[in-house]
Structures are given as structure tokens and as C-alpha cells.
Amino acid sequence: MRHGKKVNHLSRKKGHRRNLLSNMACSLIEHKSINTTLAKAKALRVYVEPLLTKSKTDSTHSRRTVFSYLQDKDVVTELFRDVAPKIATRNGGYTRIIRTGYRLGDNAEMCMIELVDFNEVYTKEASTKTTRRSRRGGKKTTNAETSIEEAVVETETVEATEETVVEATEETVVEASEEPKAEAPSEEESKDEDNSSEDDKKEA
């Protein structure tokens, strides 16, 4: 019976199990995804996720703590340099387990365990995902938008034609005002002409 069995020992002694998980964690950090059995993947997830959380704080103490578990300087360097910046905004859940079927030899359940932020397929789908619109609302909104745009264009053209008409009328008014008017004869000249005409009549 499985009562009170909280840790899966994977049918190994303590030292063998520790080295197994350490090597698998190094492979996961280096290759970003590995294929293994489901039982080992679940045990690895419990082992590696606290190390990923520890890598968020880049200090000598955290590096030494992680190195005591992984025992590989190159992997520790890659973890703090490449992996930590990508998982900085994620609060846990750094790994994903995807079941891939059963092994032919012993029918063990197989899976792929990977780092979530390094899967390009999932990240591309999440980035290109758009909001859905219902067919009814989409058509109505597009028709309304087109009608509004057409109305705006028509009003702009009408305003432009009115402005041109007003400018043309103003120009004609200005030209008409600038033309020289025929000056009316002054009162003195008209009196002189009248006097001259009366003198001519008298002489006649």
C-alpha cells in the first residue's frame, strides 16, 4: 500500500537518486526540454523548480547553493545568465510536462518535460492570439464605420467647395471696388458750365 508515501524514491538509494535528479536537472537547463518517464519527470519538477526560483537573485550565496545541487559550473552559469532573465516575471510553474505515450519495452508512461518560457510554439501562439468578435457585431461595426467615414468625407468636400465659392466672391468684390469710378463733376465746374451756357444765349 502507498499510505504516507510522499516521496517517490524511484527504486534507488539516496545517493543514486540524488545524482540522477542532478544530472536530469543539468540536462533540462542545458537543452530546455528532455524526454523521460512520467515518474522521473514529476520528481525532477520538485527538484529543479526551487533552483530556478533561487536563480532569480544573482548573488554569490545563491550561486553556491545552486552549485551544491547541480555540481556543474557551466550549467550554473547558463542558468543565471540565460534562464533567469526569462523566468524573472513568472511566479512559479517554470516547467511543463507533456505526456507522449507508453514505452514499448516495459510499457512505462513517457513524457516530455520542458521549460515553459523556452517553448517557441506556445509563446508565438500566445503573442499572435487576437480577440474574437461575433459575426453580427463585426459586420455592423464595419458598416457603421464606413458610413461615418463616407459622411465625414462628404462634409469635408462640401466645406471645401463652400470655402472656394466664398473666396471667389470676395475676390470679385475686391476687384470691383478697385476699378476707377467715373468722377462726378464738382459743383463749381457745373456752375461755370451753366454760366457759360447763359452767356452764349445772351450773345446770340
Secondary structure per residue as TSV (DSSP state, phi and psi in degrees):
chain	resnum	aa	ss	phi	psi
A	1	M	-	360.0	160.0
A	2	R	-	-105.5	21.0
A	3	H	T	-64.8	127.8
A	4	G	T	71.1	13.5
A	5	K	-	-91.5	90.7
A	6	K	-	-87.2	-24.2
A	7	V	S	-114.8	130.1
A	8	N	-	-86.7	111.6
A	9	H	-	-79.5	-6.2
A	10	L	T	58.2	29.2
A	11	S	T	58.1	38.2
A	12	R	S	-136.1	158.8
A	13	K	-	-75.2	172.5
A	14	K	H	-60.4	-47.9
A	15	G	H	-65.6	-40.4
A	16	H	H	-65.9	-42.7
A	17	R	H	-64.5	-41.5
A	18	R	H	-63.4	-44.2
A	19	N	H	-67.4	-36.6
A	20	L	H	-60.6	-50.4
A	21	L	H	-66.7	-35.2
A	22	S	H	-63.7	-45.2
A	23	N	H	-65.9	-39.6
A	24	M	H	-66.9	-37.8
A	25	A	H	-65.0	-40.6
A	26	C	H	-62.6	-42.5
A	27	S	H	-64.9	-39.7
A	28	L	H	-64.7	-42.5
A	29	I	H	-68.8	-35.4
A	30	E	H	-76.2	-44.7
A	31	H	H	-101.6	-7.5
A	32	K	S	70.5	-13.0
A	33	S	E	-160.6	141.7
A	34	I	E	-139.7	155.7
A	35	N	E	-103.7	131.2
A	36	T	E	-157.6	-175.6
A	37	T	E	-78.2	159.4
A	38	L	H	-64.9	-38.4
A	39	A	H	-64.9	-43.5
A	40	K	H	-67.0	-36.6
A	41	A	H	-65.1	-40.4
A	42	K	H	-67.0	-38.8
A	43	A	H	-68.0	-36.6
A	44	L	H	-67.7	-37.2
A	45	R	H	-61.1	-41.8
A	46	V	H	-66.5	-29.2
A	47	Y	H	-80.8	-40.1
A	48	V	H	-92.8	-27.5
A	49	E	H	-66.0	-37.8
A	50	P	H	-62.6	-30.7
A	51	L	H	-69.5	-37.6
A	52	L	H	-65.8	-39.4
A	53	T	H	-64.3	-38.4
A	54	K	H	-65.5	-30.3
A	55	S	T	-73.3	-11.8
A	56	K	T	-66.2	-31.9
A	57	T	S	-98.9	105.4
A	58	D	-	-83.1	91.6
A	59	S	S	-136.9	165.3
A	60	T	H	-62.5	-39.5
A	61	H	H	-63.0	-46.2
A	62	S	H	-67.6	-35.3
A	63	R	H	-64.8	-41.9
A	64	R	H	-67.9	-36.1
A	65	T	H	-64.9	-44.6
A	66	V	H	-66.6	-38.1
A	67	F	H	-65.0	-31.6
A	68	S	H	-65.2	-23.5
A	69	Y	H	-91.8	-38.7
A	70	L	H	-92.1	-32.9
A	71	Q	-	58.6	38.0
A	72	D	-	-149.8	114.0
A	73	K	H	-66.5	-40.1
A	74	D	H	-64.4	-40.4
A	75	V	H	-68.2	-39.3
A	76	V	H	-63.2	-41.3
A	77	T	H	-62.4	-43.8
A	78	E	H	-65.7	-37.1
A	79	L	I	-62.1	-46.8
A	80	F	I	-78.5	-25.3
A	81	R	I	-90.3	-42.7
A	82	D	I	-105.1	-44.6
A	83	V	I	-79.2	-44.0
A	84	A	H	-57.7	-43.9
A	85	P	H	-61.7	-32.1
A	86	K	H	-75.2	-31.5
A	87	I	T	-97.7	11.6
A	88	A	T	-63.3	-35.3
A	89	T	T	-91.5	-0.6
A	90	R	-	-99.0	129.9
A	91	N	-	-99.1	79.8
A	92	G	S	83.9	172.7
A	93	G	-	68.0	48.0
A	94	Y	-	-80.6	-18.3
A	95	T	E	-117.9	157.7
A	96	R	E	-132.6	134.9
A	97	I	E	-109.6	122.8
A	98	I	E	-118.4	119.3
A	99	R	E	-74.6	136.9
A	100	T	E	-120.0	7.2
A	101	G	E	117.7	-155.5
A	102	Y	E	-123.9	143.2
A	103	R	-	-75.1	143.2
A	104	L	T	-68.5	-39.6
A	105	G	T	-66.5	-56.2
A	106	D	T	-117.8	7.0
A	107	N	-	62.3	29.0
A	108	A	-	-73.6	142.8
A	109	E	E	-75.7	122.6
A	110	M	E	-101.4	159.0
A	111	C	E	-157.7	170.0
A	112	M	E	-118.7	125.9
A	113	I	E	-108.7	133.9
A	114	E	E	-143.7	162.3
A	115	L	E	-82.0	129.0
A	116	V	G	-61.5	-44.1
A	117	D	G	-76.6	-6.2
A	118	F	G	-106.6	8.3
A	119	N	-	-89.7	108.4
A	120	E	H	-71.4	-30.5
A	121	V	H	-64.8	-49.4
A	122	Y	H	-67.2	-41.0
A	123	T	H	-67.0	-36.8
A	124	K	H	-66.1	-42.5
A	125	E	H	-63.2	-39.1
A	126	A	H	-68.0	-36.0
A	127	S	H	-76.1	-34.6
A	128	T	H	-89.6	-0.2
A	129	K	-	-70.0	130.9
A	130	T	-	-115.1	165.5
A	131	T	-	-76.5	143.6
A	132	R	-	-85.7	144.3
A	133	R	-	-123.7	141.1
A	134	S	-	-71.0	153.8
A	135	R	H	-64.5	-40.3
A	136	R	H	-63.9	-51.7
A	137	G	H	-63.8	-37.8
A	138	G	H	-63.9	-45.7
A	139	K	H	-65.7	-42.5
A	140	K	H	-64.1	-42.4
A	141	T	H	-65.9	-38.8
A	142	T	H	-67.3	-41.8
A	143	N	H	-63.4	-42.7
A	144	A	H	-63.2	-42.3
A	145	E	H	-62.9	-42.7
A	146	T	H	-65.5	-40.5
A	147	S	H	-65.4	-39.4
A	148	I	H	-63.7	-43.7
A	149	E	H	-61.7	-42.5
A	150	E	H	-62.9	-42.4
A	151	A	H	-62.5	-40.8
A	152	V	H	-63.3	-43.1
A	153	V	H	-62.9	-42.4
A	154	E	H	-62.9	-44.9
A	155	T	H	-63.6	-38.0
A	156	E	H	-64.0	-41.7
A	157	T	H	-65.9	-40.5
A	158	V	H	-63.1	-44.0
A	159	E	H	-62.5	-39.6
A	160	A	H	-64.5	-42.1
A	161	T	H	-66.3	-39.5
A	162	E	H	-62.5	-41.1
A	163	E	H	-63.0	-40.8
A	164	T	H	-65.7	-40.4
A	165	V	H	-63.2	-45.1
A	166	V	H	-62.4	-41.7
A	167	E	H	-64.4	-40.8
A	168	A	H	-63.8	-43.0
A	169	T	H	-65.1	-39.1
A	170	E	H	-63.2	-40.1
A	171	E	H	-64.3	-42.1
A	172	T	H	-64.8	-39.1
A	173	V	H	-63.7	-43.0
A	174	V	H	-64.0	-42.2
A	175	E	H	-64.2	-41.4
A	176	A	H	-65.2	-37.3
A	177	S	H	-71.0	-27.9
A	178	E	H	-78.4	-18.0
A	179	E	S	-65.6	138.2
A	180	P	-	-69.8	129.9
A	181	K	-	-86.4	148.2
A	182	A	-	-69.9	117.3
A	183	E	-	-71.1	132.6
A	184	A	-	-76.6	143.8
A	185	P	-	-65.9	139.5
A	186	S	-	-69.8	167.2
A	187	E	H	-66.8	-38.7
A	188	E	H	-63.3	-43.3
A	189	E	H	-64.3	-39.9
A	190	S	H	-65.1	-36.4
A	191	K	H	-65.4	-43.4
A	192	D	H	-60.1	-42.4
A	193	E	H	-63.3	-39.0
A	194	D	H	-64.6	-43.2
A	195	N	H	-62.7	-41.9
A	196	S	H	-64.2	-39.3
A	197	S	H	-67.6	-36.8
A	198	E	H	-67.2	-41.0
A	199	D	H	-60.9	-41.3
A	200	D	H	-63.8	-38.4
A	201	K	H	-64.5	-42.3
A	202	K	H	-62.0	-44.9
A	203	E	H	-62.2	-36.5
A	204	A	-	-69.4	360.0
